[in-house]
Amino acid sequence: MNKTHIDMWDECLSIIKDNISPEQYDAWFKPITSVSYKDHVLRLMVPTRFFAEQLEERYMKILAATLFRIYGRDVQLYYDFFQIGSDPDTLITQQASKESPAVKPGNRNPFQNNIVSDFDSQLNPKYTFENYCGSNCNKIARSISEAIATDSHCKTFNPLFLFGNTGVGKTHLIQAIGIRIKERNPNARVLYVPARLLESQYVAAVAAKPSRINEFINFYQSIEVLIIDDIQDLMHKPGTQNAFFHIFNHLHQNQRQIILSSDCAPADLKEMPERLLSRFKWGMTCQLEAPDYELRRSVLEQRAAQDGLKIPTEVLDYIAANITSSIRELEGVVVSLLAYATVLNREITIDLAQSVLANAVKVQKKSINFDMIAQRVSEFYGIELDQIFSKSRKREISDARQMVMFMAKRHAKMPITAIGTCLSRKHATVHHACHSIEERIPIDSALREDVEKIDALIRN
Ligand SMILES: Nc1ncnc2c1ncn2[C@@H]1O[C@H](COP(=O)(O)OP(=O)(O)OP(=O)(O)O)[C@@H](O)[C@H]1O
């Protein structure tokens, strides 16, 4: 008996289910339904376009591998989704106009493209400066990037070496430079390439018979703005490092812009040869710091608006206060909320956000956020966590609550209003609590000792 498209999709789901956590499965695969499969074209219904993008970013490998296994290698995937209107009653008024083929036959290969003289910059059109939210923590990196985008022959910032932890926005920013340069000069040979792809192209060029290594180097030496992501992936790759050394020298001598991103500073790229490291430091080295509260809040608002998702202010405050280390995690939370809201038809409340965050926060054990601070303070004073959030005015409870406010300002750098939202207290109350602890620390040794101990609990 022939299998229906639903049977086939169910088979995919059971493979995927065995390979990811139940939380991931519930958030990302349960909301998907198979619409049809005909002439190698599989159509899946997903909640929104943003959901599809996030799904691809996170699960492209497992999704592609599973689809190839069940439907064969010719499968093409299209998404269907509805545009959510601003009024929930008018939901599902318009079928998504754009279907995006998802499973691409392997990575696009710019080096191959060039041979066919069809030059593709490999830039993701959504990574623009316009979509890049700003705050104090990324001000310098953003200004330098905009300066390069305006004057791509600028010697001072060549190369630009941008580093920072995972998910803080490096790829977005370096691609924004490329996009802006292309907007100003559509013919510019701008190329974005992840270091890992550079490495695999190099290996393929060396292995080809006859060798295509000269072609590889010539291609890269013809680029005007070369953007290499995750340069740390070239560690332990002496062959590619050597080829890149020649490419770098040629481009730099000819005043072509080189932009590099890395997950650590040049000094920490221990396995990279000195001759490359010293070149990385010739221009501008700049760190993209962990997102501060203001940035996290703006990205949340932006993502919610893009998805037509109404998230109440207190929920935005709550998420921004608790997901602190990466923008990618924040985006994940918005998508999970969206999945719950759409699929389970649930309103987005603090309770829902708390249960979505429970999983996300488990993953980022080390990050300091409001819930973690409240937990540490309540443990320190031996008070139930619920009491901290209660209306109780008992002395020991209100003291502990004041300490939570103070610590949230001190460690999570949360604004007074956001702390107030998390504890359902007024701005003036939080302001007074923080101020009074600050004033008493120098003169109250017992309090000072408590603060030091709680500081240590939070940091470790
Ligand atoms: N300032 C920002 N404004 C809007 N979106 C942002 C910002 N920073 C990051 N993002 C978004 O967060 C997601 C992760 O960012 P990105 O991939 O650039 O991080 P990354 O630092 O390169 O991470 P990795 O090192 O893991 O590759 C992307 O979807 C990006 O668009």
The ligand as a Gaussian input file, in Angstrom:
#p B3LYP/6-31G(d) Opt

LIG

0 1
 N       21.388000      44.057000      17.804000
 C       20.579000      43.163000      17.238000
 N       19.393000      43.555000      16.730000
 C       18.540000      42.666000      16.159000
 N       18.809000      41.341000      16.038000
 C       19.974000      40.900000      16.517000
 C       20.915000      41.779000      17.141000
 N       21.974000      41.044000      17.524000
 C       21.718000      39.782000      17.159000
 N       20.517000      39.684000      16.550000
 C       19.882000      38.470000      16.024000
 O       20.266000      37.385000      16.868000
 C       20.497000      36.217000      16.104000
 C       21.897000      35.706000      16.408000
 O       22.837000      36.684000      15.937000
 P       24.162000      36.286000      15.161000
 O       23.985000      35.008000      14.369000
 O       24.620000      37.475000      14.402000
 O       25.114000      35.981000      16.399000
 P       26.645000      35.555000      16.397000
 O       27.311000      36.397000      17.405000
 O       27.203000      35.563000      15.024000
 O       26.553000      34.059000      16.927000
 P       27.541000      32.830000      16.622000
 O       28.886000      33.174000      17.166000
 O       26.908000      31.688000      17.366000
 O       27.549000      32.616000      15.139000
 C       20.305000      36.598000      14.657000
 O       19.004000      36.221000      14.242000
 C       20.416000      38.114000      14.647000
 O       19.636000      38.714000      13.628000

